[in-house]
Amino acid sequence: MLPNFVIIGAQKAGSTFLLNCLAEHPNIYVHPAEDAYFQDPDYQNTTHDVFERRFKPAHGKTAIVMKRANYLASPECPQRICQDLPDVGLIAVLRDPIERAVSAYFHFMTSGFIPIQPLGLGMRQILDEKLHTKYPAAKFILDYGLYAKHLRRYLEHFDRDRLLILLFDDLKVRPLSVAKQSYRFLAVDETYTPDRSIGTRPMASITSMVRIRLHNCVQPLFVRTNPQRTRNTTRRGPLGWMLRKGFNAMDRLVWARLFKGERPQLDQDLHRELADRFRPDMEDLETILARRLNGWLAGS
């Protein structure tokens, strides 16, 4: 049993929301956790047999889906996915790259990958590449939004009709239509309605600095961070998972209500510089999509 569909990202663009909609469908098996198998160093350290055994529960399902939001921007992944899963279908969910970068900025602070500081100051340092040496994950915040650049790598290995590209904008305003479009791509019954997920919305990043500091203080109890501070993994054993589950419940039910973050805003000059950085790639993406991305990079 191997996946026949992979959600490749993008990070902070609604791919988890889509995955939840897919997981409700009776003919779809969704791998319960993000799987970094095709990335370095996992690809070198995991045998193909071990990878295949992860999907044993999918027996009898029409579509077998795995997700890893970082696959889109990881240059080593397209060739490996093509080699190991030659008939796979790919799904990408994309979002206005500036909005995605702001969301990723807060997500990376919450994860402990970059220092905790105001959005304007931190994003300026990222634009000027002043954080990249000490905090290697900082470079991903902008690079992950160069969607056309990354999709072009996949299109070197896969025909265009094997790649479904969805937009975060559409997920927000017509989630059921996007879910059914995805079912059609997965060749399952598209008349099914995902009752539990469809009334929710894509997960928002934590923007309260108090909550972010709480995460940074408590997470080391159940999360192991690699030396480069680019990846977190839950500590092995039931205690690690129980602590993480309990912490997330406390954050969602208590801290989120006590410490409400404000909607982050970029100043006009910083927004303009980011728009200039992303515009050439966005125009190439419009060519790939055969669709104008009206409103992207426009600001509030």
DRENDRENLO-988837 format. One record per residue (C-alpha): x, y, z. Coordinates in steps of 0.02 Angstrom, whole numbers, plus 32768, in hexadecimal, padded with zeros to 4 digits. Layout:
// DRENDRENLO-988837
{c1 = X; c2 = Y; c3 = Z} .
...
This chain:
// DRENDRENLO-988837
{c1 = 8000; c2 = 8000; c3 = 8000} .
{c1 = 804A; c2 = 80A5; c3 = 7FC8} .
{c1 = 8001; c2 = 8155; c3 = 7FB7} .
{c1 = 7FB4; c2 = 817E; c3 = 7F0F} .
{c1 = 7F9E; c2 = 8236; c3 = 7F3E} .
{c1 = 8013; c2 = 82AE; c3 = 7F99} .
{c1 = 7FE8; c2 = 835A; c3 = 7FDB} .
{c1 = 808C; c2 = 83B6; c3 = 7FC3} .
{c1 = 8060; c2 = 845C; c3 = 8017} .
{c1 = 806C; c2 = 84EC; c3 = 8021} .
{c1 = 8093; c2 = 850C; c3 = 80D6} .
{c1 = 8015; c2 = 857F; c3 = 812F} .
{c1 = 7FA1; c2 = 857D; c3 = 8097} .
{c1 = 7F10; c2 = 850F; c3 = 80D1} .
{c1 = 7F52; c2 = 8462; c3 = 80A4} .
{c1 = 7F25; c2 = 841C; c3 = 8150} .
{c1 = 7E72; c2 = 8459; c3 = 813C} .
{c1 = 7E68; c2 = 8402; c3 = 8094} .
{c1 = 7EB1; c2 = 8363; c3 = 80DE} .
{c1 = 7E29; c2 = 8362; c3 = 8164} .
{c1 = 7DA4; c2 = 836E; c3 = 80DC} .
{c1 = 7DF3; c2 = 82DC; c3 = 8080} .
{c1 = 7E01; c2 = 8274; c3 = 811F} .
{c1 = 7D44; c2 = 8274; c3 = 8136} .
{c1 = 7D24; c2 = 8220; c3 = 808E} .
{c1 = 7D00; c2 = 8165; c3 = 80A1} .
{c1 = 7D68; c2 = 8138; c3 = 8007} .
{c1 = 7E03; c2 = 819A; c3 = 8039} .
{c1 = 7E8B; c2 = 8166; c3 = 80B2} .
{c1 = 7EF0; c2 = 81F6; c3 = 80F9} .
{c1 = 7F96; c2 = 81D5; c3 = 814F} .
{c1 = 7F79; c2 = 821E; c3 = 81FD} .
{c1 = 801C; c2 = 8282; c3 = 820B} .
{c1 = 808B; c2 = 82E6; c3 = 8198} .
{c1 = 8110; c2 = 8272; c3 = 8152} .
{c1 = 81BB; c2 = 82B7; c3 = 8125} .
{c1 = 81F2; c2 = 8216; c3 = 80CE} .
{c1 = 8226; c2 = 8269; c3 = 802A} .
{c1 = 828C; c2 = 82F3; c3 = 807E} .
{c1 = 833F; c2 = 82EF; c3 = 80BC} .
{c1 = 8377; c2 = 829B; c3 = 812A} .
{c1 = 82DB; c2 = 822D; c3 = 8139} .
{c1 = 82EC; c2 = 81E7; c3 = 8089} .
{c1 = 8399; c2 = 81A5; c3 = 80AF} .
{c1 = 836A; c2 = 8162; c3 = 815C} .
{c1 = 82C5; c2 = 810A; c3 = 8135} .
{c1 = 82B2; c2 = 806E; c3 = 80C9} .
{c1 = 822A; c2 = 8063; c3 = 8047} .
{c1 = 81DE; c2 = 7FCE; c3 = 80A2} .
{c1 = 81CC; c2 = 8033; c3 = 8141} .
{c1 = 817B; c2 = 80C0; c3 = 80DF} .
{c1 = 8100; c2 = 8048; c3 = 808C} .
{c1 = 80CD; c2 = 7FF9; c3 = 8132} .
{c1 = 8090; c2 = 80A3; c3 = 816E} .
{c1 = 7FFF; c2 = 8094; c3 = 80F3} .
{c1 = 7FC8; c2 = 7FE3; c3 = 811F} .
{c1 = 7F25; c2 = 8025; c3 = 816E} .
{c1 = 7EF3; c2 = 8069; c3 = 80C2} .
{c1 = 7EC0; c2 = 7FBD; c3 = 8082} .
{c1 = 7E1E; c2 = 7FC7; c3 = 801E} .
{c1 = 7E20; c2 = 8084; c3 = 8005} .
{c1 = 7E1B; c2 = 80D2; c3 = 7F56} .
{c1 = 7E8A; c2 = 8166; c3 = 7F7E} .
{c1 = 7F1F; c2 = 8161; c3 = 7FF4} .
{c1 = 7F5A; c2 = 820F; c3 = 8024} .
{c1 = 7FF4; c2 = 824E; c3 = 807F} .
{c1 = 8022; c2 = 8302; c3 = 80A3} .
{c1 = 80C0; c2 = 8363; c3 = 80C3} .
{c1 = 80B2; c2 = 841F; c3 = 80B0} .
{c1 = 816E; c2 = 8433; c3 = 809D} .
{c1 = 8178; c2 = 83C2; c3 = 8004} .
{c1 = 814B; c2 = 844F; c3 = 7F8D} .
{c1 = 81E6; c2 = 84B5; c3 = 7FB1} .
{c1 = 8260; c2 = 8425; c3 = 7FD1} .
{c1 = 82C6; c2 = 8414; c3 = 7F30} .
{c1 = 82F3; c2 = 835F; c3 = 7F50} .
{c1 = 823E; c2 = 8323; c3 = 7F58} .
{c1 = 81F7; c2 = 832A; c3 = 7EA5} .
{c1 = 8270; c2 = 82AC; c3 = 7E5B} .
{c1 = 8261; c2 = 8237; c3 = 7EF1} .
{c1 = 81A3; c2 = 823A; c3 = 7EF1} .
{c1 = 81A2; c2 = 8218; c3 = 7E36} .
{c1 = 821B; c2 = 8188; c3 = 7E4A} .
{c1 = 81C4; c2 = 8133; c3 = 7EDD} .
{c1 = 810F; c2 = 8160; c3 = 7EB2} .
{c1 = 810F; c2 = 816D; c3 = 7DF3} .
{c1 = 8051; c2 = 8172; c3 = 7DE1} .
{c1 = 802D; c2 = 81EA; c3 = 7E70} .
{c1 = 7FBD; c2 = 8282; c3 = 7E66} .
{c1 = 7FF7; c2 = 8322; c3 = 7EBB} .
{c1 = 7F93; c2 = 83AA; c3 = 7F13} .
{c1 = 7FD4; c2 = 8457; c3 = 7F3E} .
{c1 = 7F73; c2 = 84DD; c3 = 7F9D} .
{c1 = 7FB7; c2 = 858C; c3 = 7F84} .
{c1 = 7F9A; c2 = 8632; c3 = 7FDB} .
{c1 = 7FC7; c2 = 86E8; c3 = 7FBC} .
{c1 = 8083; c2 = 86DC; c3 = 7FDE} .
{c1 = 808A; c2 = 8776; c3 = 804D} .
{c1 = 7FFA; c2 = 8739; c3 = 80B9} .
{c1 = 804C; c2 = 868E; c3 = 80BF} .
{c1 = 80F4; c2 = 86D8; c3 = 80F0} .
{c1 = 80A6; c2 = 873A; c3 = 8180} .
{c1 = 804B; c2 = 869E; c3 = 81BC} .
{c1 = 80EC; c2 = 8639; c3 = 81AD} .
{c1 = 814B; c2 = 86BF; c3 = 820E} .
{c1 = 80DB; c2 = 86A9; c3 = 82A6} .
{c1 = 80D8; c2 = 85EC; c3 = 828F} .
{c1 = 8196; c2 = 85E5; c3 = 828F} .
{c1 = 819F; c2 = 8652; c3 = 832B} .
{c1 = 8123; c2 = 85DF; c3 = 8381} .
{c1 = 818C; c2 = 8548; c3 = 834E} .
{c1 = 822C; c2 = 8597; c3 = 8391} .
{c1 = 8280; c2 = 85A2; c3 = 82E7} .
{c1 = 829A; c2 = 8660; c3 = 82E7} .
{c1 = 82A8; c2 = 86E1; c3 = 8373} .
{c1 = 820C; c2 = 872D; c3 = 83BF} .
{c1 = 81FF; c2 = 87E0; c3 = 8385} .
{c1 = 8181; c2 = 8854; c3 = 8332} .
{c1 = 814B; c2 = 882C; c3 = 8280} .
{c1 = 8194; c2 = 88C9; c3 = 8230} .
{c1 = 823F; c2 = 88B3; c3 = 827F} .
{c1 = 824A; c2 = 87F9; c3 = 825E} .
{c1 = 820C; c2 = 87FF; c3 = 81AB} .
{c1 = 8286; c2 = 888D; c3 = 8184} .
{c1 = 8315; c2 = 8820; c3 = 81C6} .
{c1 = 82D8; c2 = 878F; c3 = 815B} .
{c1 = 82D1; c2 = 87FC; c3 = 80BF} .
{c1 = 8382; c2 = 8837; c3 = 80E3} .
{c1 = 83BA; c2 = 8783; c3 = 810A} .
{c1 = 83F9; c2 = 87B5; c3 = 81B6} .
{c1 = 83AD; c2 = 871D; c3 = 820F} .
{c1 = 83DE; c2 = 8696; c3 = 8193} .
{c1 = 8485; c2 = 8663; c3 = 81E0} .
{c1 = 844B; c2 = 864F; c3 = 8295} .
{c1 = 8399; c2 = 861A; c3 = 8268} .
{c1 = 839E; c2 = 85B2; c3 = 81C8} .
{c1 = 82E0; c2 = 859E; c3 = 81C3} .
{c1 = 82CE; c2 = 865A; c3 = 81A8} .
{c1 = 82F7; c2 = 8649; c3 = 80EF} .
{c1 = 8262; c2 = 85D4; c3 = 80D7} .
{c1 = 81E5; c2 = 865B; c3 = 8105} .
{c1 = 81F8; c2 = 86B2; c3 = 805D} .
{c1 = 8239; c2 = 8622; c3 = 7FF4} .
{c1 = 81A2; c2 = 85B5; c3 = 8019} .
{c1 = 8135; c2 = 8638; c3 = 7FC4} .
{c1 = 818E; c2 = 862A; c3 = 7F1B} .
{c1 = 810B; c2 = 85AF; c3 = 7EDF} .
{c1 = 812F; c2 = 85B2; c3 = 7E25} .
{c1 = 81E7; c2 = 8592; c3 = 7E43} .
{c1 = 81BE; c2 = 84F7; c3 = 7EA8} .
{c1 = 812F; c2 = 84B9; c3 = 7E39} .
{c1 = 81A0; c2 = 84C4; c3 = 7DA1} .
{c1 = 8210; c2 = 8440; c3 = 7DF3} .
{c1 = 817B; c2 = 83CC; c3 = 7E05} .
{c1 = 8145; c2 = 83EC; c3 = 7D51} .
{c1 = 81EE; c2 = 83AC; c3 = 7D17} .
{c1 = 81B8; c2 = 8301; c3 = 7D59} .
{c1 = 80F9; c2 = 8301; c3 = 7D50} .
{c1 = 807A; c2 = 832F; c3 = 7CCA} .
{c1 = 8012; c2 = 83C8; c3 = 7CF2} .
{c1 = 7F72; c2 = 8363; c3 = 7D00} .
{c1 = 7FBF; c2 = 8300; c3 = 7D90} .
{c1 = 7FCB; c2 = 83A0; c3 = 7DF7} .
{c1 = 7F30; c2 = 83EE; c3 = 7E46} .
{c1 = 7F51; c2 = 84A1; c3 = 7E7D} .
{c1 = 7ED4; c2 = 84EC; c3 = 7EF6} .
{c1 = 7ECE; c2 = 859B; c3 = 7F40} .
{c1 = 7EB7; c2 = 85CB; c3 = 7FF6} .
{c1 = 7E43; c2 = 8656; c3 = 7FBA} .
{c1 = 7DCA; c2 = 85D5; c3 = 7F75} .
{c1 = 7DD5; c2 = 8569; c3 = 8012} .
{c1 = 7D9B; c2 = 85FE; c3 = 8079} .
{c1 = 7D04; c2 = 862F; c3 = 800F} .
{c1 = 7CCA; c2 = 8589; c3 = 7FC4} .
{c1 = 7D18; c2 = 84FB; c3 = 8028} .
{c1 = 7C96; c2 = 8478; c3 = 7FF5} .
{c1 = 7CB4; c2 = 8499; c3 = 7F3C} .
{c1 = 7D70; c2 = 8487; c3 = 7F55} .
{c1 = 7D57; c2 = 83E6; c3 = 7FB9} .
{c1 = 7CED; c2 = 839C; c3 = 7F2D} .
{c1 = 7D6E; c2 = 83D4; c3 = 7EAC} .
{c1 = 7DF0; c2 = 8375; c3 = 7F11} .
{c1 = 7D80; c2 = 82DA; c3 = 7F1A} .
{c1 = 7D70; c2 = 82DF; c3 = 7E5E} .
{c1 = 7E2D; c2 = 82E7; c3 = 7E4C} .
{c1 = 7E3E; c2 = 8252; c3 = 7EC2} .
{c1 = 7DBE; c2 = 81F1; c3 = 7E5B} .
{c1 = 7D46; c2 = 81D4; c3 = 7EEC} .
{c1 = 7C8E; c2 = 8200; c3 = 7F01} .
{c1 = 7C86; c2 = 82BC; c3 = 7EF3} .
{c1 = 7BD3; c2 = 82C6; c3 = 7F34} .
{c1 = 7C10; c2 = 82A2; c3 = 7FE4} .
{c1 = 7C07; c2 = 8335; c3 = 805E} .
{c1 = 7C89; c2 = 833F; c3 = 80EB} .
{c1 = 7C16; c2 = 8378; c3 = 8178} .
{c1 = 7C96; c2 = 838C; c3 = 8204} .
{c1 = 7D1F; c2 = 83EB; c3 = 81A9} .
{c1 = 7CC0; c2 = 8458; c3 = 8131} .
{c1 = 7C7E; c2 = 84CD; c3 = 81B9} .
{c1 = 7D2C; c2 = 84EF; c3 = 81FC} .
{c1 = 7DB1; c2 = 855F; c3 = 81B3} .
{c1 = 7E6A; c2 = 854A; c3 = 818F} .
{c1 = 7ED6; c2 = 8556; c3 = 822B} .
{c1 = 7F14; c2 = 8604; c3 = 8255} .
{c1 = 7FC2; c2 = 8626; c3 = 8297} .
{c1 = 7FD6; c2 = 865F; c3 = 834B} .
{c1 = 7FF7; c2 = 871B; c3 = 834C} .
{c1 = 7FF2; c2 = 873D; c3 = 8408} .
{c1 = 80A3; c2 = 8757; c3 = 8446} .
{c1 = 8070; c2 = 8713; c3 = 84F1} .
{c1 = 8032; c2 = 8670; c3 = 84A5} .
{c1 = 80CD; c2 = 8664; c3 = 8438} .
{c1 = 813D; c2 = 8675; c3 = 84D2} .
{c1 = 80D6; c2 = 85F3; c3 = 852E} .
{c1 = 80EF; c2 = 857B; c3 = 849D} .
{c1 = 81A9; c2 = 859A; c3 = 849B} .
{c1 = 81B4; c2 = 8579; c3 = 8557} .
{c1 = 8149; c2 = 84DB; c3 = 855E} .
{c1 = 816C; c2 = 8485; c3 = 84B7} .
{c1 = 8219; c2 = 8440; c3 = 84E7} .
{c1 = 81BF; c2 = 83CC; c3 = 8562} .
{c1 = 8175; c2 = 8367; c3 = 84D2} .
{c1 = 81CA; c2 = 83A4; c3 = 8433} .
{c1 = 827A; c2 = 8383; c3 = 83F6} .
{c1 = 82C6; c2 = 8409; c3 = 8384} .
{c1 = 8353; c2 = 83DE; c3 = 830C} .
{c1 = 83F9; c2 = 843C; c3 = 831F} .
{c1 = 83D3; c2 = 84AD; c3 = 828A} .
{c1 = 832C; c2 = 84E1; c3 = 82D7} .
{c1 = 82CF; c2 = 84B5; c3 = 8238} .
{c1 = 8264; c2 = 8421; c3 = 8271} .
{c1 = 8206; c2 = 83ED; c3 = 830E} .
{c1 = 81D6; c2 = 8339; c3 = 8334} .
{c1 = 816E; c2 = 82F8; c3 = 83C5} .
{c1 = 81D7; c2 = 829A; c3 = 8444} .
{c1 = 81C1; c2 = 81DE; c3 = 8434} .
{c1 = 814F; c2 = 817C; c3 = 84A5} .
{c1 = 809D; c2 = 8195; c3 = 84E4} .
{c1 = 80D1; c2 = 821C; c3 = 8560} .
{c1 = 810D; c2 = 8290; c3 = 84D6} .
{c1 = 806A; c2 = 827E; c3 = 8475} .
{c1 = 8000; c2 = 8293; c3 = 8511} .
{c1 = 805D; c2 = 8330; c3 = 8545} .
{c1 = 804D; c2 = 837A; c3 = 8498} .
{c1 = 7F94; c2 = 8352; c3 = 848D} .
{c1 = 7F74; c2 = 839C; c3 = 8539} .
{c1 = 7FDA; c2 = 8437; c3 = 8515} .
{c1 = 7F7F; c2 = 8456; c3 = 8470} .
{c1 = 7ED7; c2 = 8442; c3 = 84C7} .
{c1 = 7F0A; c2 = 84BF; c3 = 854F} .
{c1 = 7F46; c2 = 8539; c3 = 84CB} .
{c1 = 7EA7; c2 = 852B; c3 = 8464} .
{c1 = 7E2A; c2 = 8530; c3 = 84F3} .
{c1 = 7E7E; c2 = 85A7; c3 = 856E} .
{c1 = 7F11; c2 = 860A; c3 = 852D} .
{c1 = 7EC1; c2 = 8633; c3 = 8486} .
{c1 = 7E31; c2 = 8685; c3 = 84E3} .
{c1 = 7E9C; c2 = 86E0; c3 = 8562} .
{c1 = 7F21; c2 = 8720; c3 = 84E9} .
{c1 = 7ED3; c2 = 8756; c3 = 8446} .
{c1 = 7F50; c2 = 878F; c3 = 83C3} .
{c1 = 7F2D; c2 = 8821; c3 = 8350} .
{c1 = 7F28; c2 = 880E; c3 = 8294} .
{c1 = 7FDD; c2 = 882C; c3 = 825E} .
{c1 = 7FFC; c2 = 88BF; c3 = 81E9} .
{c1 = 8094; c2 = 88E8; c3 = 817F} .
{c1 = 80C2; c2 = 899D; c3 = 8160} .
{c1 = 80AD; c2 = 89D8; c3 = 80AC} .
{c1 = 8166; c2 = 89DF; c3 = 8081} .
{c1 = 8186; c2 = 892F; c3 = 80C0} .
{c1 = 80EC; c2 = 88ED; c3 = 8066} .
{c1 = 8125; c2 = 8940; c3 = 7FC5} .
{c1 = 81D1; c2 = 88EF; c3 = 7FD1} .
{c1 = 8184; c2 = 8845; c3 = 7FEF} .
{c1 = 810F; c2 = 885D; c3 = 7F5B} .
{c1 = 81A3; c2 = 8888; c3 = 7EEC} .
{c1 = 81FC; c2 = 87EA; c3 = 7F29} .
{c1 = 8169; c2 = 8778; c3 = 7F02} .
{c1 = 811F; c2 = 87CA; c3 = 7E65} .
{c1 = 818A; c2 = 8774; c3 = 7DDE} .
{c1 = 8165; c2 = 86C9; c3 = 7E27} .
{c1 = 80AC; c2 = 86F1; c3 = 7E39} .
{c1 = 80A2; c2 = 8724; c3 = 7D82} .
{c1 = 80F2; c2 = 867D; c3 = 7D52} .
{c1 = 8074; c2 = 8625; c3 = 7DC2} .
{c1 = 7FE6; c2 = 867B; c3 = 7D63} .
{c1 = 802C; c2 = 862B; c3 = 7CC5} .
{c1 = 802C; c2 = 857F; c3 = 7D15} .
{c1 = 7F7B; c2 = 8596; c3 = 7D56} .
{c1 = 7F38; c2 = 85EF; c3 = 7CBC} .
{c1 = 7EE2; c2 = 865F; c3 = 7D3B} .
{c1 = 7EFB; c2 = 8710; c3 = 7D79} .
{c1 = 7F21; c2 = 871E; c3 = 7E32} .
{c1 = 7EC0; c2 = 87BD; c3 = 7E50} .
{c1 = 7EDB; c2 = 8803; c3 = 7EFD} .
{c1 = 7F7E; c2 = 87AA; c3 = 7F21} .
{c1 = 800A; c2 = 881E; c3 = 7F5C} .
{c1 = 7F8E; c2 = 88AE; c3 = 7F65} .
{c1 = 7F93; c2 = 88CB; c3 = 8021} .
{c1 = 7F05; c2 = 88F5; c3 = 8097} .
